[in-house]
Amino acid sequence: YTGKTGAQLLTEKIGKLTVKEYQSIPVVVNESASVYDAICTMFLEDVGTLFVVNGSSCLVGILSRKDLLRASMGKQELEQMPVNIIMTRMPNITTCSADDLLSDVAQILITKQIDGLPVVNKKDGSSNSDMEVTGRITKTSITKAFVDIANNRIV
Ligand code: ADP
């Protein structure tokens, strides 16, 4: 018998929750897409953050709702404006991997004041930092984990 209290055991279980258990499907747009296309995708796919990829499916940028709103405030044609001029770009993107702890990701979302992180996989055989987007973790993912904890659904 370890002598651990129920609270200690629960804390341990919460601390072991990982990104892969709570990630959702990433929604991506190509870097050549227009701001107009990105706005349509954001509405149709019902997400708050889009990931921007290049022709080799590597992560090159990120677009939030406010990035798209800001771009829409100007007088330029949204159909002629490529997303890569308004996106937040690499290497300024914070990413995570499937094996990361959910609590670490939650801390990053708080510290950086952002809504979500792309879950990435470093591409095999690539010498540089080419990253393939495999998932998405958002404040909603963290909320789901919270509900699981509250309903005693974590094992
Ligand atoms: P919003 O801009 O709609 O409030 P966020 O708070 O998520 O949404 O985004 C704030 C800014 O941070 C945006 O300019 C966005 O491009 C950028 N951003 C969002 N997620 C990340 C991330 N994972 N890494 C770096 N920058 C990010």
Backbone and ligand atoms as CSV (ligand in chain L), in Angstrom:
chain,resi,resn,atom,element,x,y,z
A,1,TYR,N,N,0.845,-1.196,0.000
A,1,TYR,CA,C,0.000,0.000,0.000
A,1,TYR,C,C,0.880,1.245,0.000
A,2,THR,N,N,0.572,2.139,-0.910
A,2,THR,CA,C,1.447,3.304,-1.105
A,2,THR,C,C,1.182,4.410,-0.082
A,3,GLY,N,N,0.014,4.375,0.527
A,3,GLY,CA,C,-0.325,5.426,1.475
A,3,GLY,C,C,-0.756,6.719,0.824
A,4,LYS,N,N,-0.976,6.674,-0.497
A,4,LYS,CA,C,-1.402,7.895,-1.187
A,4,LYS,C,C,-2.891,8.156,-0.947
A,5,THR,N,N,-3.230,9.394,-0.802
A,5,THR,CA,C,-4.637,9.749,-0.622
A,5,THR,C,C,-5.336,9.735,-1.980
A,6,GLY,N,N,-6.652,9.717,-1.940
A,6,GLY,CA,C,-7.436,9.763,-3.180
A,6,GLY,C,C,-7.069,10.985,-3.999
A,7,ALA,N,N,-6.887,12.095,-3.319
A,7,ALA,CA,C,-6.549,13.344,-4.019
A,7,ALA,C,C,-5.206,13.234,-4.726
A,8,GLN,N,N,-4.231,12.595,-4.061
A,8,GLN,CA,C,-2.901,12.438,-4.681
A,8,GLN,C,C,-2.979,11.549,-5.923
A,9,LEU,N,N,-3.770,10.468,-5.823
A,9,LEU,CA,C,-3.908,9.558,-6.967
A,9,LEU,C,C,-4.575,10.281,-8.140
A,10,LEU,N,N,-5.594,11.082,-7.830
A,10,LEU,CA,C,-6.296,11.826,-8.878
A,10,LEU,C,C,-5.347,12.834,-9.543
A,11,THR,N,N,-4.574,13.542,-8.741
A,11,THR,CA,C,-3.611,14.510,-9.270
A,11,THR,C,C,-2.631,13.815,-10.204
A,12,GLU,N,N,-2.185,12.629,-9.804
A,12,GLU,CA,C,-1.260,11.861,-10.645
A,12,GLU,C,C,-1.882,11.517,-11.991
A,13,LYS,N,N,-3.153,11.087,-11.953
A,13,LYS,CA,C,-3.846,10.708,-13.187
A,13,LYS,C,C,-4.027,11.915,-14.101
A,14,ILE,N,N,-4.399,13.037,-13.532
A,14,ILE,CA,C,-4.600,14.253,-14.333
A,14,ILE,C,C,-3.278,14.673,-14.974
A,15,GLY,N,N,-2.211,14.573,-14.192
A,15,GLY,CA,C,-0.887,14.961,-14.682
A,15,GLY,C,C,-0.368,14.061,-15.786
A,16,LYS,N,N,-0.987,12.889,-15.958
A,16,LYS,CA,C,-0.534,11.950,-17.000
A,16,LYS,C,C,-1.346,12.040,-18.291
A,17,LEU,N,N,-2.410,12.854,-18.302
A,17,LEU,CA,C,-3.217,12.975,-19.524
A,17,LEU,C,C,-2.353,13.558,-20.638
A,18,THR,N,N,-2.465,12.977,-21.835
A,18,THR,CA,C,-1.623,13.439,-22.946
A,18,THR,C,C,-2.442,14.033,-24.095
A,19,VAL,N,N,-1.727,14.765,-24.925
A,19,VAL,CA,C,-2.312,15.413,-26.096
A,19,VAL,C,C,-3.044,14.401,-26.978
A,20,LYS,N,N,-2.435,13.236,-27.208
A,20,LYS,CA,C,-3.036,12.291,-28.163
A,20,LYS,C,C,-4.434,11.813,-27.748
A,21,GLU,N,N,-4.717,11.842,-26.436
A,21,GLU,CA,C,-6.033,11.403,-25.963
A,21,GLU,C,C,-7.118,12.460,-26.210
A,22,TYR,N,N,-6.729,13.705,-26.399
A,22,TYR,CA,C,-7.714,14.792,-26.492
A,22,TYR,C,C,-7.622,15.642,-27.756
A,23,GLN,N,N,-6.653,15.339,-28.639
A,23,GLN,CA,C,-6.495,16.159,-29.839
A,23,GLN,C,C,-7.680,15.985,-30.783
A,24,SER,N,N,-7.903,16.999,-31.616
A,24,SER,CA,C,-8.934,16.883,-32.637
A,24,SER,C,C,-8.293,17.040,-34.010
A,25,ILE,N,N,-9.149,16.962,-35.032
A,25,ILE,CA,C,-8.644,16.962,-36.407
A,25,ILE,C,C,-8.219,18.380,-36.808
A,26,PRO,N,N,-7.027,18.520,-37.406
A,26,PRO,CA,C,-6.579,19.852,-37.801
A,26,PRO,C,C,-7.241,20.280,-39.105
A,27,VAL,N,N,-7.504,21.563,-39.235
A,27,VAL,CA,C,-8.027,22.092,-40.492
A,27,VAL,C,C,-6.939,22.977,-41.084
A,28,VAL,N,N,-6.534,22.666,-42.315
A,28,VAL,CA,C,-5.427,23.377,-42.931
A,28,VAL,C,C,-5.845,24.082,-44.216
A,29,VAL,N,N,-5.116,25.141,-44.546
A,29,VAL,CA,C,-5.261,25.792,-45.852
A,29,VAL,C,C,-3.867,25.891,-46.461
A,30,ASN,N,N,-3.808,25.937,-47.777
A,30,ASN,CA,C,-2.517,26.073,-48.438
A,30,ASN,C,C,-2.046,27.520,-48.356
A,31,GLU,N,N,-0.749,27.702,-48.361
A,31,GLU,CA,C,-0.186,29.063,-48.246
A,31,GLU,C,C,-0.557,29.960,-49.422
A,32,SER,N,N,-0.969,29.345,-50.526
A,32,SER,CA,C,-1.365,30.154,-51.684
A,32,SER,C,C,-2.847,30.542,-51.645
A,33,ALA,N,N,-3.582,30.037,-50.651
A,33,ALA,CA,C,-5.009,30.366,-50.537
A,33,ALA,C,C,-5.178,31.854,-50.233
A,34,SER,N,N,-6.324,32.391,-50.618
A,34,SER,CA,C,-6.585,33.812,-50.332
A,34,SER,C,C,-7.200,33.953,-48.945
A,35,VAL,N,N,-7.160,35.163,-48.441
A,35,VAL,CA,C,-7.789,35.450,-47.144
A,35,VAL,C,C,-9.280,35.120,-47.231
A,36,TYR,N,N,-9.881,35.413,-48.377
A,36,TYR,CA,C,-11.303,35.100,-48.588
A,36,TYR,C,C,-11.555,33.592,-48.434
A,37,ASP,N,N,-10.702,32.778,-49.074
A,37,ASP,CA,C,-10.819,31.310,-48.963
A,37,ASP,C,C,-10.688,30.863,-47.508
A,38,ALA,N,N,-9.747,31.470,-46.800
A,38,ALA,CA,C,-9.506,31.083,-45.402
A,38,ALA,C,C,-10.724,31.393,-44.536
A,39,ILE,N,N,-11.342,32.553,-44.788
A,39,ILE,CA,C,-12.547,32.918,-44.024
A,39,ILE,C,C,-13.653,31.893,-44.300
A,40,CYS,N,N,-13.844,31.522,-45.565
A,40,CYS,CA,C,-14.863,30.523,-45.914
A,40,CYS,C,C,-14.570,29.201,-45.224
A,41,THR,N,N,-13.295,28.769,-45.249
A,41,THR,CA,C,-12.910,27.501,-44.614
A,41,THR,C,C,-13.176,27.536,-43.116
A,42,MET,N,N,-12.830,28.656,-42.491
A,42,MET,CA,C,-13.037,28.777,-41.046
A,42,MET,C,C,-14.525,28.619,-40.691
A,43,PHE,N,N,-15.405,29.233,-41.507
A,43,PHE,CA,C,-16.841,29.106,-41.256
A,43,PHE,C,C,-17.335,27.692,-41.534
A,44,LEU,N,N,-16.961,27.161,-42.700
A,44,LEU,CA,C,-17.467,25.841,-43.106
A,44,LEU,C,C,-16.997,24.733,-42.179
A,45,GLU,N,N,-15.742,24.822,-41.730
A,45,GLU,CA,C,-15.169,23.772,-40.884
A,45,GLU,C,C,-15.433,24.029,-39.400
A,46,ASP,N,N,-15.984,25.197,-39.107
A,46,ASP,CA,C,-16.369,25.526,-37.732
A,46,ASP,C,C,-15.204,25.406,-36.745
A,47,VAL,N,N,-14.071,26.025,-37.092
A,47,VAL,CA,C,-12.915,26.059,-36.186
A,47,VAL,C,C,-12.505,27.518,-35.968
A,48,GLY,N,N,-11.733,27.752,-34.939
A,48,GLY,CA,C,-11.288,29.104,-34.625
A,48,GLY,C,C,-9.884,29.393,-35.100
A,49,THR,N,N,-9.153,28.336,-35.438
A,49,THR,CA,C,-7.765,28.503,-35.872
A,49,THR,C,C,-7.508,27.609,-37.078
A,50,LEU,N,N,-6.851,28.171,-38.088
A,50,LEU,CA,C,-6.467,27.390,-39.269
A,50,LEU,C,C,-4.953,27.274,-39.305
A,51,PHE,N,N,-4.469,26.130,-39.775
A,51,PHE,CA,C,-3.039,25.951,-39.953
A,51,PHE,C,C,-2.727,26.086,-41.431
A,52,VAL,N,N,-1.630,26.766,-41.724
A,52,VAL,CA,C,-1.248,27.014,-43.112
A,52,VAL,C,C,-0.088,26.089,-43.464
A,53,VAL,N,N,-0.232,25.383,-44.591
A,53,VAL,CA,C,0.804,24.432,-45.014
A,53,VAL,C,C,1.305,24.778,-46.410
A,54,ASN,N,N,2.523,24.324,-46.721
A,54,ASN,CA,C,3.070,24.527,-48.062
A,54,ASN,C,C,2.753,23.302,-48.935
A,55,GLY,N,N,3.291,23.294,-50.142
A,55,GLY,CA,C,3.015,22.206,-51.083
A,55,GLY,C,C,3.448,20.838,-50.596
A,56,SER,N,N,4.393,20.805,-49.631
A,56,SER,CA,C,4.845,19.527,-49.075
A,56,SER,C,C,4.122,19.190,-47.776
A,57,SER,N,N,2.992,19.871,-47.547
A,57,SER,CA,C,2.187,19.655,-46.329
A,57,SER,C,C,2.920,19.984,-45.034
A,58,CYS,N,N,3.944,20.849,-45.125
A,58,CYS,CA,C,4.653,21.249,-43.901
A,58,CYS,C,C,4.044,22.526,-43.343
A,59,LEU,N,N,4.015,22.587,-42.025
A,59,LEU,CA,C,3.450,23.752,-41.338
A,59,LEU,C,C,4.282,24.998,-41.632
A,60,VAL,N,N,3.632,26.036,-42.161
A,60,VAL,CA,C,4.333,27.297,-42.398
A,60,VAL,C,C,3.691,28.481,-41.679
A,61,GLY,N,N,2.408,28.330,-41.260
A,61,GLY,CA,C,1.765,29.463,-40.607
A,61,GLY,C,C,0.529,29.084,-39.828
A,62,ILE,N,N,-0.039,30.092,-39.172
A,62,ILE,CA,C,-1.252,29.891,-38.391
A,62,ILE,C,C,-2.128,31.130,-38.543
A,63,LEU,N,N,-3.446,30.924,-38.609
A,63,LEU,CA,C,-4.392,32.026,-38.784
A,63,LEU,C,C,-5.462,31.943,-37.709
A,64,SER,N,N,-5.615,33.014,-36.958
A,64,SER,CA,C,-6.670,33.058,-35.949
A,64,SER,C,C,-7.847,33.859,-36.505
A,65,ARG,N,N,-8.948,33.843,-35.770
A,65,ARG,CA,C,-10.116,34.643,-36.169
A,65,ARG,C,C,-9.740,36.108,-36.308
A,66,LYS,N,N,-8.992,36.603,-35.319
A,66,LYS,CA,C,-8.670,38.038,-35.345
A,66,LYS,C,C,-7.669,38.385,-36.443
A,67,ASP,N,N,-6.796,37.451,-36.815
A,67,ASP,CA,C,-5.902,37.703,-37.959
A,67,ASP,C,C,-6.753,37.981,-39.200
A,68,LEU,N,N,-7.820,37.178,-39.370
A,68,LEU,CA,C,-8.676,37.320,-40.556
A,68,LEU,C,C,-9.551,38.571,-40.455
A,69,LEU,N,N,-10.007,38.875,-39.247
A,69,LEU,CA,C,-10.799,40.110,-39.049
A,69,LEU,C,C,-9.955,41.336,-39.358
A,70,ARG,N,N,-8.704,41.316,-38.848
A,70,ARG,CA,C,-7.804,42.454,-39.057
A,70,ARG,C,C,-7.581,42.674,-40.551
A,71,ALA,N,N,-7.350,41.583,-41.273
A,71,ALA,CA,C,-7.112,41.682,-42.716
A,71,ALA,C,C,-8.350,42.218,-43.438
A,72,SER,N,N,-9.518,41.937,-42.895
A,72,SER,CA,C,-10.778,42.361,-43.526
A,72,SER,C,C,-11.102,43.826,-43.269
A,73,MET,N,N,-10.388,44.443,-42.339
A,73,MET,CA,C,-10.677,45.842,-42.006
A,73,MET,C,C,-10.125,46.813,-43.052
A,74,GLY,N,N,-9.127,46.354,-43.817
A,74,GLY,CA,C,-8.510,47.225,-44.814
A,74,GLY,C,C,-9.378,47.329,-46.053
A,75,LYS,N,N,-8.889,48.045,-47.026
A,75,LYS,CA,C,-9.662,48.254,-48.255
A,75,LYS,C,C,-9.279,47.261,-49.362
A,76,GLN,N,N,-8.258,46.413,-49.091
A,76,GLN,CA,C,-7.795,45.498,-50.138
A,76,GLN,C,C,-8.830,44.413,-50.461
A,77,GLU,N,N,-8.715,43.889,-51.668
A,77,GLU,CA,C,-9.559,42.776,-52.108
A,77,GLU,C,C,-9.131,41.502,-51.382
A,78,LEU,N,N,-10.028,40.889,-50.630
A,78,LEU,CA,C,-9.668,39.694,-49.850
A,78,LEU,C,C,-9.374,38.499,-50.742
A,79,GLU,N,N,-9.976,38.500,-51.948
A,79,GLU,CA,C,-9.727,37.392,-52.875
A,79,GLU,C,C,-8.347,37.460,-53.521
A,80,GLN,N,N,-7.766,38.656,-53.505
A,80,GLN,CA,C,-6.428,38.828,-54.106
A,80,GLN,C,C,-5.315,38.762,-53.061
A,81,MET,N,N,-5.694,38.693,-51.787
A,81,MET,CA,C,-4.689,38.764,-50.712
A,81,MET,C,C,-4.324,37.350,-50.242
A,82,PRO,N,N,-3.077,36.908,-50.453
A,82,PRO,CA,C,-2.710,35.558,-50.005
A,82,PRO,C,C,-2.560,35.503,-48.478
A,83,VAL,N,N,-2.920,34.366,-47.887
A,83,VAL,CA,C,-2.862,34.240,-46.426
A,83,VAL,C,C,-1.440,34.395,-45.894
A,84,ASN,N,N,-0.448,34.076,-46.729
A,84,ASN,CA,C,0.915,34.101,-46.176
A,84,ASN,C,C,1.423,35.506,-45.853
A,85,ILE,N,N,0.692,36.545,-46.288
A,85,ILE,CA,C,1.134,37.890,-45.882
A,85,ILE,C,C,0.537,38.323,-44.542
A,86,ILE,N,N,-0.485,37.609,-44.061
A,86,ILE,CA,C,-1.097,38.015,-42.781
A,86,ILE,C,C,-0.927,36.989,-41.658
A,87,MET,N,N,-0.520,35.770,-42.007
A,87,MET,CA,C,-0.435,34.702,-40.993
A,87,MET,C,C,0.726,34.921,-40.021
A,88,THR,N,N,0.634,34.284,-38.868
A,88,THR,CA,C,1.787,34.188,-37.972
A,88,THR,C,C,2.625,33.053,-38.546
A,89,ARG,N,N,3.932,33.311,-38.739
A,89,ARG,CA,C,4.712,32.310,-39.475
A,89,ARG,C,C,5.762,31.616,-38.626
A,90,MET,N,N,6.264,30.514,-39.160
A,90,MET,CA,C,7.414,29.831,-38.570
A,90,MET,C,C,8.605,30.786,-38.630
A,91,PRO,N,N,9.511,30.838,-37.655
A,91,PRO,CA,C,9.598,29.946,-36.503
A,91,PRO,C,C,8.857,30.462,-35.267
A,92,ASN,N,N,7.897,31.372,-35.466
A,92,ASN,CA,C,7.214,31.948,-34.301
A,92,ASN,C,C,5.990,31.149,-33.852
A,93,ILE,N,N,5.840,29.940,-34.362
A,93,ILE,CA,C,4.668,29.136,-34.004
A,93,ILE,C,C,5.009,28.172,-32.886
A,94,THR,N,N,4.169,28.167,-31.876
A,94,THR,CA,C,4.336,27.218,-30.786
A,94,THR,C,C,3.581,25.946,-31.160
A,95,THR,N,N,4.278,24.830,-31.106
A,95,THR,CA,C,3.671,23.549,-31.475
A,95,THR,C,C,3.750,22.592,-30.283
A,96,CYS,N,N,3.104,21.448,-30.434
A,96,CYS,CA,C,3.271,20.400,-29.414
A,96,CYS,C,C,3.275,19.064,-30.139
A,97,SER,N,N,3.604,18.003,-29.434
A,97,SER,CA,C,3.561,16.684,-30.061
A,97,SER,C,C,2.571,15.803,-29.301
A,98,ALA,N,N,2.158,14.722,-29.956
A,98,ALA,CA,C,1.097,13.854,-29.435
A,98,ALA,C,C,1.402,13.315,-28.043
A,99,ASP,N,N,2.673,13.151,-27.734
A,99,ASP,CA,C,3.046,12.584,-26.436
A,99,ASP,C,C,3.179,13.626,-25.324
A,100,ASP,N,N,3.034,14.894,-25.667
A,100,ASP,CA,C,3.153,15.935,-24.624
A,100,ASP,C,C,2.011,15.823,-23.606
A,101,LEU,N,N,2.279,16.334,-22.433
A,101,LEU,CA,C,1.260,16.314,-21.385
A,101,LEU,C,C,0.246,17.429,-21.633
A,102,LEU,N,N,-1.016,17.089,-21.428
A,102,LEU,CA,C,-2.092,18.058,-21.616
A,102,LEU,C,C,-1.931,19.244,-20.667
A,103,SER,N,N,-1.461,18.994,-19.471
A,103,SER,CA,C,-1.292,20.086,-18.503
A,103,SER,C,C,-0.198,21.054,-18.956
A,104,ASP,N,N,0.842,20.554,-19.627
A,104,ASP,CA,C,1.885,21.445,-20.155
A,104,ASP,C,C,1.313,22.325,-21.262
A,105,VAL,N,N,0.492,21.711,-22.133
A,105,VAL,CA,C,-0.122,22.481,-23.214
A,105,VAL,C,C,-1.055,23.541,-22.631
A,106,ALA,N,N,-1.837,23.166,-21.621
A,106,ALA,CA,C,-2.762,24.121,-20.989
A,106,ALA,C,C,-1.983,25.321,-20.440
A,107,GLN,N,N,-0.837,25.049,-19.841
A,107,GLN,CA,C,-0.005,26.134,-19.293
A,107,GLN,C,C,0.488,27.057,-20.417
A,108,ILE,N,N,0.884,26.471,-21.552
A,108,ILE,CA,C,1.350,27.271,-22.693
A,108,ILE,C,C,0.217,28.159,-23.223
A,109,LEU,N,N,-0.996,27.602,-23.314
A,109,LEU,CA,C,-2.129,28.393,-23.818
A,109,LEU,C,C,-2.383,29.597,-22.916
A,110,ILE,N,N,-2.223,29.398,-21.615
A,110,ILE,CA,C,-2.419,30.502,-20.662
A,110,ILE,C,C,-1.294,31.524,-20.803
A,111,THR,N,N,-0.055,31.052,-20.770
A,111,THR,CA,C,1.092,31.959,-20.810
A,111,THR,C,C,1.132,32.769,-22.100
A,112,LYS,N,N,0.906,32.101,-23.236
A,112,LYS,CA,C,1.003,32.778,-24.532
A,112,LYS,C,C,-0.307,33.440,-24.949
A,113,GLN,N,N,-1.361,33.231,-24.164
A,113,GLN,CA,C,-2.675,33.812,-24.466
A,113,GLN,C,C,-3.140,33.489,-25.881
A,114,ILE,N,N,-3.100,32.208,-26.219
A,114,ILE,CA,C,-3.586,31.759,-27.520
A,114,ILE,C,C,-4.644,30.665,-27.309
A,115,ASP,N,N,-5.412,30.391,-28.385
A,115,ASP,CA,C,-6.536,29.466,-28.264
A,115,ASP,C,C,-6.163,28.010,-28.487
A,116,GLY,N,N,-5.063,27.771,-29.203
A,116,GLY,CA,C,-4.738,26.387,-29.492
A,116,GLY,C,C,-3.345,26.209,-30.048
A,117,LEU,N,N,-2.947,24.949,-30.169
A,117,LEU,CA,C,-1.634,24.601,-30.718
A,117,LEU,C,C,-1.792,23.526,-31.786
A,118,PRO,N,N,-0.969,23.598,-32.841
A,118,PRO,CA,C,-0.940,22.482,-33.777
A,118,PRO,C,C,-0.156,21.317,-33.156
A,119,VAL,N,N,-0.651,20.108,-33.374
A,119,VAL,CA,C,0.087,18.912,-32.957
A,119,VAL,C,C,0.889,18.495,-34.184
A,120,VAL,N,N,2.203,18.392,-34.025
A,120,VAL,CA,C,3.058,18.131,-35.184
A,120,VAL,C,C,3.933,16.901,-34.993
A,121,ASN,N,N,4.415,16.466,-36.132
A,121,ASN,CA,C,5.269,15.305,-36.220
A,121,ASN,C,C,6.426,15.745,-37.083
A,122,LYS,N,N,7.641,15.639,-36.591
A,122,LYS,CA,C,8.789,16.007,-37.415
A,122,LYS,C,C,8.917,14.993,-38.536
A,123,LYS,N,N,9.006,15.501,-39.775
A,123,LYS,CA,C,9.022,14.587,-40.928
A,123,LYS,C,C,10.265,13.713,-40.950
A,124,ASP,N,N,10.052,12.414,-41.201
A,124,ASP,CA,C,11.176,11.467,-41.274
A,124,ASP,C,C,12.093,11.840,-42.435
A,125,GLY,N,N,13.347,11.613,-42.232
A,125,GLY,CA,C,14.320,11.829,-43.291
A,125,GLY,C,C,14.554,13.287,-43.619
A,126,SER,N,N,14.014,14.178,-42.798
A,126,SER,CA,C,14.215,15.589,-43.074
A,126,SER,C,C,15.244,16.147,-42.100
A,127,SER,N,N,16.244,16.805,-42.647
A,127,SER,CA,C,17.320,17.318,-41.806
A,127,SER,C,C,16.908,18.613,-41.114
A,128,ASN,N,N,16.043,19.390,-41.758
A,128,ASN,CA,C,15.601,20.651,-41.139
A,128,ASN,C,C,14.400,20.414,-40.229
A,129,SER,N,N,13.718,21.469,-39.897
A,129,SER,CA,C,12.638,21.332,-38.917
A,129,SER,C,C,11.267,21.228,-39.591
A,130,ASP,N,N,11.199,20.559,-40.737
A,130,ASP,CA,C,9.926,20.367,-41.427
A,130,ASP,C,C,8.949,19.621,-40.533
A,131,MET,N,N,7.780,20.195,-40.354
A,131,MET,CA,C,6.809,19.579,-39.467
A,131,MET,C,C,5.491,19.334,-40.167
A,132,GLU,N,N,4.982,18.142,-39.978
A,132,GLU,CA,C,3.704,17.749,-40.556
A,132,GLU,C,C,2.642,17.945,-39.469
A,133,VAL,N,N,1.518,18.569,-39.822
A,133,VAL,CA,C,0.457,18.797,-38.833
A,133,VAL,C,C,-0.415,17.551,-38.731
A,134,THR,N,N,-0.516,16.992,-37.535
A,134,THR,CA,C,-1.293,15.761,-37.364
A,134,THR,C,C,-2.529,15.965,-36.496
A,135,GLY,N,N,-2.605,17.087,-35.804
A,135,GLY,CA,C,-3.756,17.309,-34.927
A,135,GLY,C,C,-3.845,18.736,-34.455
A,136,ARG,N,N,-4.788,18.944,-33.558
A,136,ARG,CA,C,-5.069,20.292,-33.064
A,136,ARG,C,C,-5.492,20.135,-31.613
A,137,ILE,N,N,-4.936,20.970,-30.758
A,137,ILE,CA,C,-5.371,20.942,-29.362
A,137,ILE,C,C,-5.810,22.361,-29.025
A,138,THR,N,N,-6.990,22.498,-28.457
A,138,THR,CA,C,-7.552,23.833,-28.217
A,138,THR,C,C,-8.076,23.924,-26.790
A,139,LYS,N,N,-8.536,25.104,-26.454
A,139,LYS,CA,C,-9.155,25.286,-25.140
A,139,LYS,C,C,-10.342,24.322,-24.989
A,140,THR,N,N,-11.005,24.003,-26.085
A,140,THR,CA,C,-12.126,23.049,-26.025
A,140,THR,C,C,-11.628,21.654,-25.633
A,141,SER,N,N,-10.445,21.264,-26.150
A,141,SER,CA,C,-9.883,19.949,-25.774
A,141,SER,C,C,-9.643,19.917,-24.269
A,142,ILE,N,N,-9.119,21.017,-23.739
A,142,ILE,CA,C,-8.829,21.089,-22.306
A,142,ILE,C,C,-10.144,21.036,-21.515
A,143,THR,N,N,-11.175,21.692,-22.045
A,143,THR,CA,C,-12.485,21.673,-21.389
A,143,THR,C,C,-13.048,20.256,-21.353
A,144,LYS,N,N,-12.833,19.511,-22.448
A,144,LYS,CA,C,-13.299,18.108,-22.486
A,144,LYS,C,C,-12.597,17.287,-21.414
A,145,ALA,N,N,-11.311,17.498,-21.276
A,145,ALA,CA,C,-10.555,16.775,-20.249
A,145,ALA,C,C,-11.097,17.137,-18.865
A,146,PHE,N,N,-11.393,18.404,-18.663
A,146,PHE,CA,C,-11.934,18.866,-17.377
A,146,PHE,C,C,-13.259,18.148,-17.072
A,147,VAL,N,N,-14.109,18.045,-18.078
A,147,VAL,CA,C,-15.409,17.375,-17.887
A,147,VAL,C,C,-15.197,15.897,-17.572
A,148,ASP,N,N,-14.241,15.264,-18.249
A,148,ASP,CA,C,-13.935,13.857,-17.959
A,148,ASP,C,C,-13.486,13.683,-16.505
A,149,ILE,N,N,-12.670,14.623,-16.049
A,149,ILE,CA,C,-12.188,14.557,-14.664
A,149,ILE,C,C,-13.367,14.720,-13.701
A,150,ALA,N,N,-14.211,15.726,-13.995
A,150,ALA,CA,C,-15.361,16.003,-13.120
A,150,ALA,C,C,-16.327,14.819,-13.064
A,151,ASN,N,N,-16.437,14.087,-14.171
A,151,ASN,CA,C,-17.359,12.946,-14.227
A,151,ASN,C,C,-16.676,11.624,-13.916
A,152,ASN,N,N,-15.465,11.716,-13.385
A,152,ASN,CA,C,-14.722,10.522,-12.966
A,152,ASN,C,C,-14.516,9.549,-14.119
A,153,ARG,N,N,-14.254,10.092,-15.317
A,153,ARG,CA,C,-14.094,9.246,-16.494
A,153,ARG,C,C,-12.645,8.998,-16.872
A,154,ILE,N,N,-11.693,9.440,-16.068
A,154,ILE,CA,C,-10.305,9.152,-16.434
A,154,ILE,C,C,-9.824,7.908,-15.694
A,155,VAL,N,N,-9.082,7.059,-16.404
A,155,VAL,CA,C,-8.680,5.771,-15.810
A,155,VAL,C,C,-7.176,5.717,-15.508
L,1,ADP,P1,P,-7.469,35.503,-31.754
L,1,ADP,O1,O,-6.407,36.252,-32.515
L,1,ADP,O2,O,-8.693,35.241,-32.597
L,1,ADP,O3,O,-7.766,36.092,-30.420
L,1,ADP,P2,P,-5.519,33.639,-30.682
L,1,ADP,O4,O,-5.513,34.279,-29.331
L,1,ADP,O5,O,-5.409,32.144,-30.734
L,1,ADP,O6,O,-6.837,34.019,-31.463
L,1,ADP,O7,O,-4.322,34.244,-31.551
L,1,ADP,C1,C,-3.628,35.418,-31.209
L,1,ADP,C2,C,-2.459,35.619,-32.164
L,1,ADP,O8,O,-1.494,34.590,-31.942
L,1,ADP,C3,C,-2.824,35.553,-33.646
L,1,ADP,O9,O,-2.098,36.525,-34.355
L,1,ADP,C4,C,-2.402,34.148,-34.079
L,1,ADP,O10,O,-1.946,34.097,-35.426
L,1,ADP,C5,C,-1.260,33.837,-33.114
L,1,ADP,N1,N,-1.248,32.410,-32.739
L,1,ADP,C6,C,-2.287,31.577,-32.530
L,1,ADP,N2,N,-1.884,30.352,-32.197
L,1,ADP,C7,C,-0.526,30.393,-32.181
L,1,ADP,C8,C,0.520,29.435,-31.930
L,1,ADP,N3,N,0.235,28.167,-31.612
L,1,ADP,N4,N,1.798,29.852,-32.021
L,1,ADP,C9,C,2.096,31.128,-32.331
L,1,ADP,N5,N,1.185,32.059,-32.598
L,1,ADP,C10,C,-0.119,31.719,-32.523
